């Protein structure tokens, strides 16, 4: 039996994305997200709110896109999987946290509008999975002309 570990959250970025590169040149970006839940207490009729904070990690081209597109306060939709990391501090204290490894990140359009700029694809990502590493091949040459199979009034993507 396969266990599905997929989560989608909507919230506000709590800090600017931090873009780094692994020793082999793979991009990785991390940022925080605050997810608010608000409800009315049926006994007191008062509104109550709870905030959950998550760290988000994204890889490859998405990491670079996030670093360029997301700022602190940006409302985003994050879809990915939960991963737990554990470590021991220098004082011998054991720590762990659950973070979201993103498969997709996009702007929330509930309270805002957004413009989309399509990037030129890098590497061969036929399966669409760019979160597992790889993709360090040279960029393809760019052309503003649609492929011959497309009409002028049809988007080539």
Secondary structure, DSSP 8 states (H G I E B T S, - for coil): ------EEEEEEE-S--EEEE-TTS-EEEEEEEEEEEEEE-TTT--EEEEEEEEEEEEEHHHHHHHHHH--TT-EEEEEEEEEEEEEE-TTS-EEEEEEEEEEEEEE--SS----------BS--TT---TTS---S-B----SS--TTS-TTS---
